[in-house]
Amino acid sequence: MIERLRRKGIRDEGVLRAMLEVPRHRFVEEALQSRAQDDHALPIKCGQTISQPYMVARMTELLGIKKHQRVLEVGAGSGYQTAILARLAGQVFAIERIPELAELARSRLERLGILNVVLGQFDGTLGWAGHAPYDAVLVAAAAPSVPEPLIGQLATGGVLVMPIGDEGSQRLVRVRRESTGNRFEDHGACVFVKLIGEHSWKS
């Protein structure tokens, strides 16, 4: 997997090391574990997916996380992206809307001894104001625009990465919150499930 990520352009050695250290097969159902090293998304419970390794690495690399930083993740899903972020950040606050997925993610992280994650189960489009501001925000589902609460909880100088668009056309976007305003960057096409919540799709 790591050599394939290098060939596809992932250069951050910290990200590559985290991808090597976190066992992806521990985050999928037993019947799919033999495919865990393949570079494509896989289905998980409740109609959701675990993102392909390249997209996990790409989004993480775009965040540019440093060890002392606080990260918010919206859409924890299986917990795999959460575990990657936890290898790089000081503290990760992860939100998962679906109770069954939140409990599965929490138990997987605990079994792997990952202790610097706080996982909540509620509408991620609201962010998590009680722990803000965040140095980085990663959203693992697509919305028609960036939910305003997430921008509001981003520290000045912080970075948000998420897919923007509908089911037919999405772009991976990085937003830098600067003292003079927000700077948007387009990082190419992508495909994610829809982000459901008060500040995104309603269903």
Summary of the structure (lengths in Angstrom):
residues: 203
radius of gyration: 15.4
end to end distance: 34.4
largest distance: 50.1
contacts: 693
relative contact order: 0.14
helix: 35%
strand: 29%
